[in-house]
Amino acid sequence: MRRMLLAALFASTAAHAQNALPATAATPEDTIRLPDMVVTATRIPTLIEKIPAGVTVIDRATITARGYTTLAEALDSVPGLHMAQSGGPGGNASVFIRGTNSNHVLVLRDGMPVNDPSDPGGQYNFGADTLGDVDRIEIVRGPMSSLYGSGAIGGVINIITRKGAAGPHGTAEIAYGLPRAVLASAGLSGATGRFDYNLNVEIRNDRGFDSTPKRESIYTGAPNGFSSRLASIDLGFTPIPGTRISAFLRGRSSAFNLDELGSPSYDANSYTGKDNALFGRLAVTSTLFHGALDTSLALGRAQTDRHYVEPLEPADPNQASGDTRYHGRRTDLQWNNTLHLPDFGPASAQALLFGYEHIQDSSHSSVNTSSGGFPYQSDVRASAVSDASHVGAQTTLFDRLTLTGDLREESARYGGQAFTWRAGGVLALPEILSHLKASYGTAFRAPSLFDLFGADSYGYVGNPHLRPERSTGYELGWSIDLPAFGHKDAATIGVTYFNNRIHDLITTVYAPDFSSATTQNIARARTQGIETSLTVRPAPWLEADLSYTLTDARNGADNSRLLRRPHDQVNANLRLTPLPGLVIAPEVIYTGAFQDYLVDNNGFSTGIGRNKGGTLLNLSVSYAITRRFMLFVDARNIGGSHYEPASGFQTPGTSALAGIRAHF
């Protein structure tokens, strides 16, 4: 603890990635900078400075200015979050938040959970999604099960799609890049009378790079290509003022090449994958009683279909082949309400929350692979149902102390019951331009369908009597605005300490002779660390965001470091607008060393050891030639780093996209 507090003092020059980057010209000096409003952290639109949790907002302006085209790229610069991607776009990408497991991250799309029930760990694959229809991404770090249920031990990522507005408004973008990449997108939104609409389409083709590291003798340079097709439509009807009926449908299809990670690894030429996702939602939202009650009823359906095919290649020393399919289905019914209460005495901005959620998951997966003449099969055909109710409250006392609290009771046929809660507060100290925050909460992850019912040809059988994984966590934070250059917030410094304890972790246990295996709740872990931030705004044409994260994640049984949790991470983003309409946005991402399953230069596994860290340098430049047209160049990994986010998989090489954006 002492070591971490000392590190915080030296690291307080590190950064804050939550402020949006403008996509056009410099902000005039007399313009007031508006703080972000966040929905995900409390289910109530709340100023980010009043939220007792680590929050990062990546809005559309930030996505555009920094040249992000995939979800993995956008999340890679978030403090307290580590992205481990096996190769380029399409390759499996896992997220670790504050040192917790990769299946301890709950992903929402417009507030509805979309983690894949057919994934063996119930995870979300961040590697296949693009951003053509995304309006903003809200990342909340810390236990959030009291609001959103299973999986939110490390945090929540809410992907919010674009909505219709007064218009019509249109956007179009086309870009060409190296090595041989094409990106094209178009959008149309507007409102007429009682109707509103938003339509988006996007096409991306990328020749890609070989994800096998150049250091390995098996490297051939054969690229892992990627292609994606995306379309979404949101339609709304307002029959009476304050009530909106909406229908949303989103489809995304991705295809890509993969490399085999065996022992030895093999730089495959014909290993392919397809990842298709379909999401639909019907909803009614209303504001009643002159704004006193906000209520919504929504029914959503998420479908994921993944197919991996590995033909037998004569040159493969493992003689590997496979045909694997995952089909996951999730139906989610939500009823959420916010009751706004009148001010009373020292209390203002008071609200009560309550709601109900019903989720039905199903998985139909079939794994058929062979290596060295030994076949392997695994199968899951199962479903599960859960019901939950939640209540919460939020208030501000004496215009300076904001308090929040939430309770959630969840029950399921498998995994039993789970009661979670969270409480927190933010104290504003305007006399010293500071905010203090503190929160404490519990969270859980229900067993996946594979944990419960999976079976394979090597003797593994799931355990339907598993309990949920559970955690307790807290955080303490401080931020201060520093006046300079004639501005009261020319710089903002923030420091947050976090601590999590996780128990009843589900792990596979083998029989003494390894003839059979099953899952049991026997493992535990602990994570702690510090997130520090610095945002500097010395002039209207210059803004810098820096962040440093120190993470100590360990196995609770033997105190060993958990895999793929870097001890140190640094993110730096700069926005320069030296001329009207010209925006220059460099980005630096440093990831420190971490424990991993190592692969040597001949492609053989050598056990667990220290994987080297690396630094990525990205640069985006845009210039508004008119009010409607903008030229841009987005370059990634400019230095040609060979960093391996997962040992045996090299980060993509230097690439660039150049094109034009239009707004009309």
C-alpha positions as CSV (number, residue, x, y, z in Angstrom):
1,M,0.0,0.0,0.0
2,R,2.8,2.4,0.9
3,R,4.5,1.6,-2.4
4,M,1.4,2.5,-4.3
5,L,0.8,5.7,-2.5
6,L,4.4,6.8,-3.2
7,A,3.8,5.8,-6.9
8,A,0.8,8.0,-6.9
9,L,2.8,11.1,-5.9
10,F,5.3,10.5,-8.7
11,A,2.6,9.5,-11.2
12,S,0.3,12.4,-10.8
13,T,1.6,13.8,-14.0
14,A,-0.3,11.1,-15.8
15,A,-3.5,11.4,-17.5
16,H,-7.2,11.8,-18.1
17,A,-8.7,10.4,-21.2
18,Q,-12.2,11.4,-20.6
19,N,-12.4,14.8,-22.4
20,A,-13.5,14.8,-26.0
21,L,-11.3,16.1,-28.8
22,P,-13.0,18.5,-31.1
23,A,-13.0,17.5,-34.7
24,T,-12.8,20.9,-36.3
25,A,-11.2,24.3,-35.6
26,A,-9.9,25.7,-32.4
27,T,-12.3,26.7,-29.7
28,P,-12.7,30.4,-29.2
29,E,-11.3,31.7,-25.9
30,D,-14.7,32.9,-24.7
31,T,-16.4,29.5,-25.3
32,I,-17.4,27.6,-22.1
33,R,-16.2,24.0,-22.0
34,L,-19.2,21.8,-21.1
35,P,-18.5,18.7,-18.9
36,D,-19.6,15.3,-20.1
37,M,-23.0,13.9,-19.0
38,V,-22.8,10.1,-18.3
39,V,-25.8,7.7,-18.3
40,T,-24.1,4.4,-17.6
41,A,-22.7,5.0,-14.2
42,T,-26.0,5.6,-12.4
43,R,-28.7,5.2,-15.1
44,I,-29.4,8.9,-14.5
45,P,-27.7,11.5,-16.7
46,T,-25.1,12.8,-14.4
47,L,-22.1,15.2,-14.7
48,I,-18.9,13.2,-14.9
49,E,-17.4,15.1,-12.0
50,K,-20.3,13.9,-9.7
51,I,-19.8,10.2,-10.4
52,P,-18.1,8.1,-7.6
53,A,-16.4,5.8,-10.1
54,G,-13.7,5.8,-12.8
55,V,-15.4,6.9,-16.0
56,T,-14.1,7.5,-19.5
57,V,-16.2,8.8,-22.3
58,I,-15.2,8.4,-26.0
59,D,-17.7,10.5,-28.0
60,R,-18.0,10.8,-31.7
61,A,-15.8,13.8,-31.9
62,T,-13.0,11.8,-30.2
63,I,-13.5,8.8,-32.5
64,T,-13.2,11.1,-35.5
65,A,-10.3,13.2,-34.3
66,R,-8.2,10.2,-33.2
67,G,-9.0,8.1,-36.3
68,Y,-10.5,5.1,-34.5
69,T,-12.2,2.7,-36.8
70,T,-12.5,-0.4,-34.6
71,L,-13.8,-0.9,-31.0
72,A,-10.4,-2.4,-30.0
73,E,-8.6,0.8,-31.2
74,A,-10.9,3.0,-29.2
75,L,-10.6,1.1,-26.0
76,D,-6.9,0.6,-26.2
77,S,-6.2,4.1,-24.8
78,V,-8.6,3.9,-21.8
79,P,-6.9,4.2,-18.3
80,G,-7.2,1.1,-16.2
81,L,-8.0,-1.1,-19.2
82,H,-5.7,-3.5,-21.0
83,M,-6.6,-4.7,-24.5
84,A,-5.1,-8.1,-25.4
85,Q,-5.7,-8.8,-29.1
86,S,-4.5,-11.9,-30.9
87,G,-3.5,-10.4,-34.2
88,G,-5.3,-7.7,-36.2
89,P,-9.0,-7.0,-36.6
90,G,-11.1,-10.1,-36.3
91,G,-8.7,-11.9,-34.0
92,N,-9.9,-12.6,-30.6
93,A,-9.6,-9.5,-28.3
94,S,-10.0,-9.6,-24.6
95,V,-10.3,-6.7,-22.2
96,F,-9.0,-6.7,-18.6
97,I,-10.3,-3.8,-16.4
98,R,-8.4,-3.0,-13.2
99,G,-6.7,-6.4,-13.2
100,T,-9.9,-8.5,-13.2
101,N,-10.6,-11.4,-15.5
102,S,-11.5,-10.8,-19.2
103,N,-15.0,-12.3,-18.5
104,H,-15.5,-9.8,-15.7
105,V,-16.4,-7.0,-18.2
106,L,-20.1,-6.5,-19.1
107,V,-20.7,-5.1,-22.5
108,L,-24.0,-3.2,-23.2
109,R,-25.4,-1.9,-26.4
110,D,-27.7,1.0,-25.5
111,G,-28.0,-0.3,-22.0
112,M,-28.8,-3.9,-22.9
113,P,-26.2,-6.7,-22.1
114,V,-24.7,-8.3,-25.3
115,N,-22.0,-10.7,-24.0
116,D,-22.0,-13.9,-26.0
117,P,-23.7,-16.8,-24.2
118,S,-22.0,-19.3,-26.5
119,D,-18.5,-18.2,-25.5
120,P,-17.0,-20.7,-23.0
121,G,-16.4,-17.9,-20.5
122,G,-19.5,-15.7,-21.5
123,Q,-17.1,-13.0,-22.8
124,Y,-17.5,-10.4,-25.6
125,N,-15.1,-10.5,-28.5
126,F,-13.9,-6.9,-29.0
127,G,-11.9,-7.8,-32.1
128,A,-14.6,-7.8,-34.8
129,D,-16.6,-4.6,-34.2
130,T,-16.3,-1.4,-36.1
131,L,-17.6,2.1,-35.2
132,G,-19.7,3.3,-38.1
133,D,-22.9,3.7,-36.2
134,V,-21.5,4.5,-32.7
135,D,-22.3,7.8,-31.1
136,R,-20.3,7.4,-27.9
137,I,-18.8,4.8,-25.7
138,E,-19.0,5.0,-21.9
139,I,-16.6,3.0,-19.8
140,V,-17.3,2.7,-16.1
141,R,-14.6,1.0,-14.0
142,G,-15.4,-0.8,-10.8
143,P,-18.1,-3.2,-9.6
144,M,-21.4,-2.4,-11.3
145,S,-23.6,-5.5,-10.8
146,S,-25.9,-3.6,-8.5
147,L,-27.1,-1.8,-11.7
148,Y,-26.5,-4.3,-14.5
149,G,-26.1,-7.8,-13.1
150,S,-23.9,-10.6,-14.0
151,G,-20.4,-10.0,-15.4
152,A,-19.9,-6.4,-14.1
153,I,-17.1,-7.2,-11.6
154,G,-14.4,-5.2,-13.4
155,G,-16.7,-2.7,-15.0
156,V,-19.2,-1.9,-17.8
157,I,-18.7,-0.8,-21.4
158,N,-21.8,0.8,-22.9
159,I,-21.8,1.2,-26.7
160,I,-24.4,3.9,-27.5
161,T,-25.6,4.1,-31.1
162,R,-26.5,7.2,-33.0
163,K,-30.1,8.5,-32.8
164,G,-32.2,10.6,-35.1
165,A,-32.4,14.4,-34.5
166,A,-33.8,17.4,-36.2
167,G,-32.7,17.4,-39.8
168,P,-32.3,15.8,-42.1
169,H,-28.5,15.5,-41.7
170,G,-26.2,13.3,-43.7
171,T,-22.6,12.1,-43.4
172,A,-20.4,10.3,-45.9
173,E,-16.8,9.0,-45.7
174,I,-14.5,7.3,-48.0
175,A,-10.9,6.4,-47.4
176,Y,-8.1,4.4,-49.0
177,G,-5.1,3.1,-47.2
178,L,-2.0,1.0,-47.0
179,P,-1.5,-1.9,-47.0
180,R,-4.5,-2.0,-49.4
181,A,-7.4,-0.9,-47.2
182,V,-10.7,0.6,-48.1
183,L,-13.2,2.2,-45.7
184,A,-16.6,3.7,-46.8
185,S,-19.5,4.7,-44.7
186,A,-22.7,6.8,-44.9
187,G,-25.3,8.0,-42.5
188,L,-28.7,9.8,-42.6
189,S,-30.7,11.1,-39.7
190,G,-33.5,13.4,-39.1
191,A,-37.0,14.1,-37.8
192,T,-40.2,15.1,-39.5
193,G,-43.4,15.6,-37.6
194,R,-43.7,12.8,-35.1
195,F,-41.2,10.5,-36.8
196,D,-37.4,10.4,-36.4
197,Y,-34.9,8.1,-38.0
198,N,-31.2,7.2,-38.2
199,L,-29.6,5.0,-40.8
200,N,-25.9,3.9,-41.1
201,V,-24.0,1.7,-43.4
202,E,-20.3,0.9,-43.4
203,I,-17.9,-1.3,-45.5
204,R,-14.3,-2.1,-44.6
205,N,-11.8,-4.2,-46.4
206,D,-8.2,-4.6,-45.1
207,R,-5.4,-6.7,-46.5
208,G,-3.9,-6.8,-43.0
209,F,-0.6,-8.1,-41.7
210,D,0.8,-11.4,-40.6
211,S,0.1,-11.7,-36.9
212,T,2.9,-14.3,-36.5
213,P,5.9,-12.4,-34.9
214,K,8.8,-11.7,-37.3
215,R,11.1,-13.1,-34.6
216,E,9.7,-16.6,-35.1
217,S,11.3,-18.9,-37.7
218,I,7.9,-19.9,-38.9
219,Y,7.0,-16.4,-40.1
220,T,6.0,-16.3,-43.7
221,G,4.5,-12.8,-44.1
222,A,1.1,-14.1,-45.3
223,P,-1.3,-11.3,-44.3
224,N,-4.4,-11.9,-42.2
225,G,-7.1,-10.0,-44.1
226,F,-10.2,-8.5,-42.6
227,S,-13.5,-7.4,-44.1
228,S,-16.7,-6.1,-42.4
229,R,-20.2,-5.1,-43.4
230,L,-22.4,-3.0,-41.1
231,A,-25.9,-1.7,-41.3
232,S,-28.2,-0.2,-38.6
233,I,-31.5,1.6,-38.5
234,D,-33.3,3.3,-35.7
235,L,-36.9,4.5,-36.2
236,G,-38.9,6.5,-33.7
237,F,-42.5,7.6,-33.4
238,T,-43.7,10.2,-30.9
239,P,-47.5,9.8,-30.6
240,I,-47.8,12.3,-27.8
241,P,-45.2,14.7,-26.3
242,G,-42.8,12.9,-24.0
243,T,-43.5,9.4,-25.3
244,R,-41.4,7.7,-28.0
245,I,-41.9,4.3,-29.5
246,S,-38.7,3.0,-31.2
247,A,-37.5,0.1,-33.2
248,F,-33.7,-0.6,-33.7
249,L,-32.0,-3.2,-35.8
250,R,-28.3,-3.7,-36.3
251,G,-26.4,-6.3,-38.3
252,R,-22.7,-6.8,-38.6
253,S,-20.8,-9.4,-40.6
254,S,-17.0,-9.9,-40.4
255,A,-14.6,-12.3,-42.1
256,F,-10.9,-12.7,-41.4
257,N,-7.9,-14.9,-41.5
258,L,-6.2,-16.4,-38.5
259,D,-2.9,-18.0,-37.5
260,E,-2.6,-21.3,-35.6
261,L,-1.1,-21.1,-32.1
262,G,0.1,-24.7,-31.4
263,S,3.3,-26.2,-30.2
264,P,5.0,-25.4,-32.5
265,S,2.9,-22.6,-33.8
266,Y,2.1,-22.5,-37.5
267,D,1.8,-19.5,-39.8
268,A,-1.4,-20.8,-41.4
269,N,-2.5,-19.7,-44.9
270,S,-6.1,-20.8,-45.1
271,Y,-7.4,-20.6,-41.5
272,T,-10.5,-18.4,-41.6
273,G,-13.2,-17.1,-39.3
274,K,-16.6,-15.5,-39.7
275,D,-18.3,-13.4,-36.9
276,N,-21.9,-12.3,-37.5
277,A,-23.9,-10.4,-35.0
278,L,-27.6,-9.3,-35.1
279,F,-29.2,-7.1,-32.5
280,G,-32.8,-5.8,-32.4
281,R,-34.8,-3.8,-29.9
282,L,-38.3,-2.6,-29.5
283,A,-38.8,0.1,-26.8
284,V,-41.3,2.6,-25.4
285,T,-40.0,5.5,-23.3
286,S,-42.2,8.1,-21.6
287,T,-41.9,11.1,-19.4
288,L,-45.0,11.4,-17.2
289,F,-46.4,13.7,-14.6
290,H,-44.8,16.8,-15.9
291,G,-41.4,15.3,-15.9
292,A,-41.6,13.6,-12.5
293,L,-41.3,10.1,-13.8
294,D,-39.2,8.7,-16.6
295,T,-40.2,5.1,-17.6
296,S,-39.1,2.7,-20.3
297,L,-40.0,-0.8,-21.4
298,A,-37.7,-2.5,-23.8
299,L,-37.4,-5.9,-25.4
300,G,-34.1,-6.8,-27.0
301,R,-32.6,-9.8,-28.9
302,A,-28.9,-10.4,-29.5
303,Q,-27.7,-13.1,-31.8
304,T,-24.0,-14.1,-32.4
305,D,-22.9,-16.7,-35.0
306,R,-19.2,-17.5,-35.3
307,H,-17.7,-20.1,-37.6
308,Y,-14.0,-21.0,-37.7
309,V,-12.6,-23.3,-40.4
310,E,-9.0,-24.6,-40.5
311,P,-8.3,-26.9,-43.5
312,L,-5.5,-29.4,-43.2
313,E,-2.3,-27.9,-44.7
314,P,0.5,-30.3,-45.7
315,A,3.3,-28.0,-44.3
316,D,1.7,-27.8,-40.8
317,P,3.8,-29.8,-38.4
318,N,0.8,-30.2,-36.1
319,Q,-1.4,-31.6,-38.9
320,A,-4.2,-29.5,-37.4
321,S,-7.7,-29.0,-38.8
322,G,-11.0,-27.9,-37.5
323,D,-14.6,-26.9,-38.1
324,T,-16.0,-25.0,-35.1
325,R,-19.3,-23.1,-34.7
326,Y,-20.7,-21.0,-31.9
327,H,-24.4,-19.9,-31.9
328,G,-25.4,-17.6,-29.0
329,R,-28.9,-16.1,-28.3
330,R,-29.9,-13.6,-25.7
331,T,-33.4,-12.2,-25.1
332,D,-33.6,-9.3,-22.6
333,L,-36.7,-7.7,-21.2
334,Q,-36.1,-4.5,-19.2
335,W,-38.5,-2.2,-17.3
336,N,-36.6,0.8,-15.9
337,N,-37.9,3.9,-14.0
338,T,-36.6,7.1,-12.6
339,L,-38.7,9.1,-10.2
340,H,-37.5,12.7,-9.8
341,L,-38.3,14.1,-6.4
342,P,-38.6,17.8,-5.4
343,D,-35.9,19.6,-3.6
344,F,-36.2,19.4,0.2
345,G,-34.1,21.3,2.7
346,P,-30.5,20.8,1.8
347,A,-31.3,18.0,-0.7
348,S,-31.5,18.7,-4.4
349,A,-31.4,16.7,-7.7
350,Q,-33.1,13.8,-5.9
351,A,-34.1,10.7,-7.8
352,L,-35.3,7.1,-7.0
353,L,-34.7,4.3,-9.5
354,F,-36.4,1.0,-9.7
355,G,-36.8,-1.7,-12.3
356,Y,-37.0,-5.3,-13.4
357,E,-35.1,-7.4,-15.9
358,H,-35.6,-10.9,-17.4
359,I,-32.9,-12.6,-19.5
360,Q,-33.0,-15.8,-21.4
361,D,-29.7,-17.2,-22.8
362,S,-29.1,-20.1,-25.1
363,S,-26.0,-21.7,-26.5
364,H,-25.5,-24.2,-29.3
365,S,-21.8,-24.6,-29.9
366,S,-19.8,-27.4,-31.5
367,V,-16.0,-27.7,-31.5
368,N,-14.5,-30.2,-33.9
369,T,-10.7,-30.1,-34.2
370,S,-7.8,-32.4,-34.7
371,S,-4.1,-32.1,-34.0
372,G,-1.3,-34.6,-34.6
373,G,-3.9,-37.2,-35.4
374,F,-5.8,-36.8,-32.1
375,P,-9.4,-35.5,-32.5
376,Y,-11.1,-33.2,-30.0
377,Q,-14.8,-32.5,-29.7
378,S,-16.7,-30.2,-27.4
379,D,-20.4,-29.5,-27.4
380,V,-22.9,-27.3,-25.6
381,R,-26.7,-27.3,-26.1
382,A,-28.2,-25.5,-23.2
383,S,-30.2,-22.5,-22.0
384,A,-30.7,-20.5,-18.8
385,V,-33.1,-17.9,-17.4
386,S,-32.5,-15.2,-14.8
387,D,-34.8,-12.6,-13.2
388,A,-33.7,-9.5,-11.4
389,S,-35.1,-6.4,-9.7
390,H,-33.2,-3.3,-8.7
391,V,-33.7,-0.1,-6.7
392,G,-31.4,2.9,-6.3
393,A,-31.3,6.5,-5.2
394,Q,-29.3,9.7,-5.9
395,T,-29.2,13.0,-4.2
396,T,-27.0,16.1,-3.7
397,L,-26.7,17.7,-0.3
398,F,-25.8,21.3,0.3
399,D,-24.9,21.7,-3.4
400,R,-21.6,19.9,-2.8
401,L,-22.1,16.3,-1.7
402,T,-23.6,13.9,-4.3
403,L,-24.6,10.5,-2.9
404,T,-25.6,7.4,-4.9
405,G,-26.7,3.9,-3.9
406,D,-28.1,0.8,-5.6
407,L,-29.4,-2.6,-4.7
408,R,-30.0,-5.6,-7.0
409,E,-31.4,-9.1,-6.3
410,E,-30.9,-11.6,-9.0
411,S,-32.2,-15.2,-9.1
412,A,-31.6,-18.0,-11.7
413,R,-32.3,-21.7,-12.0
414,Y,-28.6,-22.3,-12.2
415,G,-26.0,-20.4,-10.2
416,G,-28.6,-19.6,-7.5
417,Q,-29.2,-16.1,-6.1
418,A,-27.0,-13.1,-6.1
419,F,-27.6,-9.9,-4.0
420,T,-25.3,-7.0,-4.9
421,W,-25.1,-3.4,-3.7
422,R,-23.0,-0.3,-4.3
423,A,-22.8,3.1,-2.5
424,G,-20.7,6.1,-3.2
425,G,-20.3,9.8,-2.9
426,V,-18.5,12.8,-4.4
427,L,-17.7,15.8,-2.3
428,A,-17.1,19.1,-4.1
429,L,-14.7,21.5,-2.5
430,P,-14.9,24.6,-4.6
431,E,-12.8,26.6,-2.1
432,I,-9.7,24.5,-3.2
433,L,-11.0,23.6,-6.7
434,S,-11.2,19.9,-5.7
435,H,-13.4,16.9,-5.7
436,L,-13.1,13.8,-3.4
437,K,-14.8,10.6,-4.3
438,A,-15.3,7.2,-2.6
439,S,-17.3,4.1,-3.4
440,Y,-17.7,0.5,-2.2
441,G,-19.7,-2.3,-3.8
442,T,-20.1,-5.9,-4.6
443,A,-20.5,-7.8,-7.9
444,F,-20.8,-11.2,-9.4
445,R,-20.5,-13.3,-12.5
446,A,-22.9,-16.2,-13.1
447,P,-21.5,-19.4,-14.4
448,S,-21.4,-19.6,-18.2
449,L,-23.4,-22.3,-20.0
450,F,-20.2,-24.0,-20.8
451,D,-19.2,-24.0,-17.1
452,L,-22.5,-25.6,-16.3
453,F,-23.2,-28.0,-19.1
454,G,-20.2,-28.2,-21.4
455,A,-18.7,-31.6,-22.3
456,D,-15.8,-32.7,-24.4
457,S,-14.1,-35.9,-25.7
458,Y,-11.3,-35.7,-23.2
459,G,-13.5,-36.2,-20.2
460,Y,-14.6,-32.7,-19.2
461,V,-18.1,-32.4,-17.9
462,G,-19.7,-29.1,-16.6
463,N,-21.0,-28.7,-13.1
464,P,-24.6,-27.5,-12.9
465,H,-24.2,-26.9,-9.1
466,L,-21.7,-24.0,-9.5
467,R,-22.2,-20.8,-7.5
468,P,-21.6,-17.3,-9.0
469,E,-18.2,-15.8,-8.8
470,R,-18.3,-12.9,-6.3
471,S,-16.3,-9.8,-5.5
472,T,-16.1,-6.8,-3.3
473,G,-14.3,-3.6,-4.3
474,Y,-13.7,0.0,-3.4
475,E,-12.0,3.1,-4.7
476,L,-10.8,6.4,-3.3
477,G,-10.1,9.4,-5.5
478,W,-9.2,13.0,-5.6
479,S,-9.1,15.6,-8.5
480,I,-8.2,19.2,-8.6
481,D,-8.4,22.0,-11.2
482,L,-5.4,24.3,-11.4
483,P,-5.8,27.8,-12.6
484,A,-3.3,29.3,-15.1
485,F,-3.0,31.2,-18.3
486,G,-6.2,33.2,-17.4
487,H,-8.3,30.0,-17.1
488,K,-9.6,28.5,-13.9
489,D,-9.1,24.9,-15.2
490,A,-6.0,25.2,-17.3
491,A,-5.0,21.8,-15.8
492,T,-6.8,19.0,-14.0
493,I,-5.0,16.4,-11.9
494,G,-6.7,13.2,-10.7
495,V,-5.6,10.2,-8.6
496,T,-7.7,7.1,-7.8
497,Y,-6.8,4.1,-5.7
498,F,-8.8,0.9,-6.4
499,N,-8.9,-2.5,-4.5
500,N,-10.8,-5.6,-5.4
501,R,-11.2,-9.0,-3.8
502,I,-12.7,-11.8,-5.9
503,H,-13.6,-15.3,-4.6
504,D,-15.4,-18.4,-5.7
505,L,-13.7,-18.1,-9.0
506,I,-14.6,-20.9,-11.4
507,T,-11.7,-23.1,-12.5
508,T,-11.3,-26.5,-14.1
509,V,-10.2,-29.3,-11.8
510,Y,-8.7,-32.5,-13.1
511,A,-8.8,-36.0,-11.7
512,P,-5.4,-37.4,-10.4
513,D,-5.0,-39.4,-13.6
514,F,-6.3,-36.6,-15.9
515,S,-9.0,-38.9,-17.2
516,S,-11.8,-36.5,-16.3
517,A,-12.3,-32.9,-15.3
518,T,-15.0,-30.5,-14.1
519,T,-15.5,-27.0,-12.9
520,Q,-15.5,-25.9,-9.2
521,N,-15.6,-22.6,-7.2
522,I,-12.2,-22.9,-5.6
523,A,-10.0,-20.0,-6.8
524,R,-9.6,-16.4,-5.6
525,A,-7.8,-13.3,-6.6
526,R,-7.0,-9.8,-5.5
527,T,-6.2,-6.7,-7.5
528,Q,-5.3,-3.2,-6.5
529,G,-3.7,-0.2,-8.2
530,I,-3.6,3.5,-9.0
531,E,-5.0,5.5,-11.9
532,T,-3.5,8.9,-12.3
533,S,-4.4,11.6,-14.8
534,L,-3.4,15.0,-16.0
535,T,-5.2,17.1,-18.5
536,V,-3.5,20.4,-19.6
537,R,-5.2,23.2,-21.5
538,P,-2.6,26.0,-21.8
539,A,-4.3,27.6,-24.8
540,P,-7.4,27.2,-26.9
541,W,-5.4,25.5,-29.6
542,L,-3.7,23.0,-27.4
543,E,-4.9,20.2,-25.1
544,A,-3.0,17.2,-23.7
545,D,-4.3,14.2,-21.9
546,L,-2.0,11.9,-20.1
547,S,-2.7,8.8,-17.9
548,Y,-0.7,6.3,-15.9
549,T,-2.1,3.1,-14.5
550,L,-0.3,0.9,-12.0
551,T,-1.9,-2.5,-11.5
552,D,-1.0,-5.3,-9.1
553,A,-3.2,-8.4,-9.9
554,R,-2.4,-11.6,-8.0
555,N,-3.6,-15.1,-7.5
556,G,-5.1,-15.4,-4.0
557,A,-3.7,-18.9,-3.4
558,D,0.0,-18.5,-4.2
559,N,0.5,-14.7,-4.7
560,S,1.7,-15.1,-8.3
561,R,0.9,-12.4,-10.8
562,L,-2.1,-13.0,-13.0
563,L,-1.5,-13.3,-16.7
564,R,-1.8,-10.5,-19.2
565,R,-2.2,-7.8,-16.5
566,P,0.6,-5.2,-17.2
567,H,2.0,-3.6,-14.1
568,D,2.4,-0.2,-15.9
569,Q,0.5,1.5,-18.6
570,V,0.8,5.0,-20.0
571,N,-1.5,6.7,-22.5
572,A,-0.9,10.1,-24.0
573,N,-3.1,12.1,-26.4
574,L,-2.5,15.6,-27.8
575,R,-4.8,17.9,-29.7
576,L,-3.2,20.7,-31.7
577,T,-5.2,23.2,-33.8
578,P,-2.4,25.6,-35.1
579,L,-4.6,26.8,-37.9
580,P,-8.4,27.2,-38.3
581,G,-9.8,23.9,-39.4
582,L,-6.5,22.0,-38.9
583,V,-6.5,19.3,-36.1
584,I,-3.4,17.3,-35.3
585,A,-3.9,14.5,-32.8
586,P,-0.9,12.2,-32.0
587,E,-1.4,9.3,-29.6
588,V,1.1,7.3,-27.6
589,I,0.2,4.0,-25.9
590,Y,2.8,2.3,-23.7
591,T,2.2,-1.1,-22.2
592,G,4.6,-2.5,-19.6
593,A,5.8,-6.1,-19.3
594,F,3.4,-8.8,-18.0
595,Q,3.2,-12.5,-17.3
596,D,2.0,-14.7,-20.2
597,Y,2.2,-18.1,-21.8
598,L,5.4,-17.6,-23.8
599,V,6.2,-18.8,-27.3
600,D,9.9,-19.0,-28.3
601,N,11.5,-18.1,-31.7
602,N,10.7,-21.5,-33.1
603,G,7.1,-21.3,-32.2
604,F,7.2,-23.7,-29.2
605,S,5.5,-23.0,-25.9
606,T,8.0,-22.5,-23.0
607,G,5.6,-22.1,-20.2
608,I,4.7,-19.0,-18.1
609,G,7.2,-16.1,-18.1
610,R,7.7,-12.4,-18.6
611,N,6.4,-11.0,-21.9
612,K,8.0,-7.7,-23.0
613,G,6.0,-4.5,-23.2
614,G,5.9,-2.1,-26.1
615,T,5.0,1.3,-27.3
616,L,2.6,2.3,-30.1
617,L,2.5,5.7,-31.8
618,N,-0.5,6.8,-33.8
619,L,-1.2,10.0,-35.6
620,S,-4.4,11.6,-37.0
621,V,-4.5,14.8,-39.1
622,S,-7.6,16.4,-40.4
623,Y,-8.3,19.7,-42.3
624,A,-11.7,21.2,-42.9
625,I,-11.5,22.6,-46.4
626,T,-15.0,23.9,-46.2
627,R,-17.8,23.7,-43.6
628,R,-19.0,20.5,-45.2
629,F,-15.9,18.7,-46.3
630,M,-12.9,17.5,-44.4
631,L,-9.7,15.8,-45.6
632,F,-8.0,13.4,-43.1
633,V,-5.1,11.0,-42.7
634,D,-5.0,8.4,-39.9
635,A,-1.8,6.5,-39.3
636,R,-1.3,3.7,-36.8
637,N,1.8,2.1,-35.3
638,I,4.0,4.7,-37.1
639,G,7.2,3.3,-35.5
640,G,6.6,-0.2,-36.7
641,S,6.5,-1.7,-33.2
642,H,6.8,-5.5,-32.9
643,Y,5.0,-5.5,-29.5
644,E,3.1,-8.7,-28.8
645,P,-0.1,-8.0,-26.7
646,A,-0.3,-11.8,-26.4
647,S,2.9,-13.8,-26.8
648,G,3.0,-15.3,-30.3
649,F,0.7,-12.6,-31.8
650,Q,2.3,-9.5,-33.1
651,T,0.6,-6.1,-33.3
652,P,-0.3,-5.0,-36.8
653,G,2.5,-3.1,-38.7
654,T,2.4,0.5,-39.9
655,S,-0.8,1.4,-41.7
656,A,-2.5,4.5,-42.9
657,L,-5.9,5.6,-44.1
658,A,-6.5,8.8,-46.1
659,G,-9.8,10.1,-47.3
660,I,-12.6,12.7,-47.2
661,R,-15.5,13.2,-44.9
662,A,-18.7,15.1,-45.8
663,H,-21.5,16.6,-43.7
664,F,-24.7,17.8,-45.4
